[in-house]
Amino acid sequence: DAIGYDYDIFEEICARLNCVPVFIETSWDAMVAIMGGQGDFDTFDVGADGITITEDRAQSVDFSDPYIRLQQVLLARADEDRFANAEEFAADADLLVGSQPGTTNYDTAAELVGEDRIRAFDQFGLAVQALINGDIDSVIMDNVAGLGYVGANPDAIKLIDDPLTSEELGFIFSKGSELVGAVNATLAEMDADGTQQHIVDYWHSIDHAAHPTDI
């Protein structure tokens, strides 16, 4: 069963807007391209996957209001002692970092160590597994996602306490979509009554795979 923040938040949004969400998994690059009008842009009405709000992306898609602020961090093996922060990681030319192409995490990795030291993975789960296996030495990802992976693998991986960036996330829509206003109004309502924070706190704090949310 698919679980996660985006699923919970849109179940709640649709409950309030009287709609039925249909979740379709696709690759990151395909989602962003389709929502940006490349190809069959009627396939999706909204894109959601921890999408950082950037001026460049806003040229081709409409964003919702920000729903959370995150930091990008380094994920390392639990017994890692070769580096304690991003500067030490960058200074060791033998260390490799994993990330997902097309994301701001990948862009941050390129700025930190250059593309020659990046190993690209279609999904962050694959990058984390490669880290655990010793194929790479770190993964750059958003701290909330990182906390989830650490929670599932507490003896294998850890977060490096040295945030790389701070950024806001939003949902994406095709340019001119009438859904933007409706979703923004619902997000504001959920923020005011505490529902949105409840969902955020849930995904930060417990073994969410074993305990379904109680919204």
Residue, then its C-alpha position, 0 to 999 in steps of 0.5 A: d500500500a502506498i503511504g507517505y505525506d503526499y498521500d495523506i495530505f491529498e486524501e485530506i485535501c480531497a475530503r474537503l474539496n469533495c474530490v477523489p484522488v487517483f494516485i499514479e506513480t511515475s518517474w520524477d522527470a516524466m512528472v515534471a515534464i508532463m506538468g510543464g506541458q511536454g507531452d500529454f499534459d492531461t495525464f495529471d492534474v497535480g504533481a507531488d513529490g517533495i518539489t522545491i519551489t524554484e524560479d526556473r520551474a515556475q516558468s513552466v508550472d504553477f506552484s501551490d503555496p509552500y506547505i513545508r520548509l525543509q533542509q537538504v542534508l547528507l545521509a551516511r552509513a552509521d559507522e562513518d568516520r571519514f567525514a563529519n560535515a559537508e566540507e570534509f566530505a567535499a574535501d575527500a575526492d574518493l567519496l561518492v554521493g548518490s542522488q536523483p537526477g532532476t532534483t534540487n538535491y542533485d543540483t546541490a550535490a553537483e555544487l558540492v562535489g561536481e558531477d563526476r562524483i555523483r552516482a544517479f539513481d531513479q529513486f532515492g530508495l535505490a540510492v539509500q540501498a547503495l549507501i548501505n551496501g557500500d557502493i556510495d558514501s553518502v546521499i543528499m536528500d531532504n531532511v524529512a525523507g532522511l529521517g524516514y530512511v534512518g527510522a527504517n534503518p537505524d543501525a545502518i545509516k545516520l544523518i550528518d548534522d550539517p544542513l546544506t540548504s533550506e528550501e520550501l516545497g509546493f505542489i505543481f500544476s499545469k499553467g493556469s490550472e483552476l485547482v491552484g486557488a482551491v488547493n491553496a485555500t484548503l492548505a490555508e484551512m488545514d494550516a489554521d486548524g492544525t491538520q497540516q502540522h499534525i500530518v507533518d509531525y506524524w511523518h517526522s516522529i514515529d514508525h509510520a509504516a507500522h502505524p496508520t495516521d489518525i487525522 
